[in-house]
Every structure is written in structure tokens, then in C-alpha cells.
Amino acid sequence: MNLPAKYAILKSILYCLAALAAAADAQISPGPLARAHRSLEGDAHCVQCHAVSVKSPSFRCLDCHREIANEIEHNQGLHATYPRLGRQSGLCQVPFRS
């Protein structure tokens, strides 16, 4: 195999690796955080919002949003009207909407 062909193969491999890295990053974070949650941006802050588990995703929204937790607990306000699916419902993923 000649040198230009080897470079072409290497370039293709590097391109594929770059594409895979971008796809892997999208699996970790669905997008930029909303302004109110930007202080939680970055890989080092994941566990502040997400419980570490090998089971279903679990969110910690109510740990910070105590006013909402109180509404739900006392069956009052808007958040108490949502279906009681628990923290694993995915409703807490709205921080990613800008």
C-alpha cells in the first residue's frame, strides 16, 4: 500500500473517531443548560442533579427546589397537579431548555 493510501485510511479513521466522540458527548448531556442552571454546567457537577445508579435515571430536582417539593408534599400548587411519577419521570429535564 502506498503512502497516500495510508494517509487516506488514517484520515478516515480519525474522522470516525471524532464523530463517535461527539455522539458520546451528546449521550452525556442533551444540550446547554438554561440560564438559571448554568452554574451546574460541566462534567464535575453531574451528581448534583443526577443520582448515581445503574438502574433507571434518578433526578435530584427537589433537593434544590424545596418550594416545589413542599407544594407536592402538601398537594398544593401547580406541581401537585402533575402525575405522581416521582423523580425518575424525566420532568426535571427542563433545565436543558434555554
C-alpha positions as CSV (number, residue, x, y, z in Angstrom):
1,M,0.0,0.0,0.0
2,N,1.4,3.4,-1.0
3,L,1.8,6.3,1.4
4,P,-1.1,8.4,0.1
5,A,-3.5,5.5,0.6
6,K,-2.2,5.0,4.2
7,Y,-2.8,8.7,4.9
8,A,-6.3,8.4,3.5
9,I,-7.1,5.5,5.7
10,L,-5.7,7.2,8.8
11,K,-7.7,10.4,7.9
12,S,-10.9,8.3,7.7
13,I,-10.2,6.6,11.0
14,L,-9.6,9.9,12.7
15,Y,-12.8,11.4,11.2
16,C,-14.8,8.4,12.5
17,L,-13.3,8.7,16.0
18,A,-14.1,12.4,16.1
19,A,-17.7,11.6,15.1
20,L,-18.0,8.9,17.7
21,A,-16.7,11.3,20.4
22,A,-19.3,13.9,19.5
23,A,-22.0,11.3,19.7
24,A,-20.8,10.0,23.0
25,D,-20.8,13.6,24.4
26,A,-24.5,14.0,23.3
27,Q,-25.4,10.9,25.3
28,I,-24.0,12.5,28.4
29,S,-25.6,15.9,28.0
30,P,-28.6,16.6,25.9
31,G,-27.6,20.3,25.4
32,P,-26.7,23.5,27.2
33,L,-28.4,24.2,30.5
34,A,-30.9,27.0,30.9
35,R,-29.5,30.3,32.4
36,A,-30.8,29.6,35.9
37,H,-28.8,26.3,36.0
38,R,-25.6,27.3,34.2
39,S,-23.6,27.2,37.4
40,L,-24.1,23.4,37.3
41,E,-22.6,23.1,33.8
42,G,-19.8,20.6,33.3
43,D,-19.0,17.0,34.0
44,A,-17.9,17.7,37.6
45,H,-21.4,18.7,38.6
46,C,-23.4,15.8,37.2
47,V,-24.1,14.2,40.6
48,Q,-25.6,17.4,41.9
49,C,-28.6,16.8,39.7
50,H,-28.4,13.1,38.9
51,A,-28.2,10.2,41.4
52,V,-25.5,7.7,40.6
53,S,-27.2,4.4,39.7
54,V,-27.1,1.5,37.3
55,K,-30.9,1.4,37.4
56,S,-33.3,3.9,35.9
57,P,-32.3,7.6,35.8
58,S,-33.0,9.4,39.0
59,F,-33.1,13.2,39.3
60,R,-32.5,15.3,42.4
61,C,-34.5,18.4,41.3
62,L,-36.5,18.5,44.5
63,D,-33.3,18.6,46.6
64,C,-32.7,22.1,45.5
65,H,-36.2,23.2,44.6
66,R,-37.6,22.8,48.1
67,E,-40.5,25.1,47.4
68,I,-41.8,22.7,44.7
69,A,-41.1,19.7,47.0
70,N,-43.3,21.4,49.6
71,E,-46.1,22.0,47.2
72,I,-46.1,18.4,46.1
73,E,-45.9,17.1,49.7
74,H,-48.9,19.3,50.7
75,N,-50.8,18.6,47.5
76,Q,-50.9,22.3,46.6
77,G,-50.0,24.5,43.7
78,L,-49.3,23.7,40.0
79,H,-46.7,21.0,40.6
80,A,-49.0,18.9,42.7
81,T,-51.3,18.6,39.7
82,Y,-48.7,16.7,37.7
83,P,-48.9,12.9,37.6
84,R,-47.0,11.4,40.5
85,L,-44.3,9.6,38.6
86,G,-41.6,10.5,41.1
87,R,-38.2,12.0,40.4
88,Q,-37.5,9.5,37.7
89,S,-40.2,10.8,35.4
90,G,-37.9,13.0,33.3
91,L,-40.0,16.1,34.0
92,C,-36.9,17.5,35.7
93,Q,-35.0,17.6,32.4
94,V,-36.4,21.0,31.6
95,P,-33.1,22.6,32.9
96,F,-31.7,21.9,29.4
97,R,-34.2,24.1,27.6
98,S,-32.7,27.6,27.2
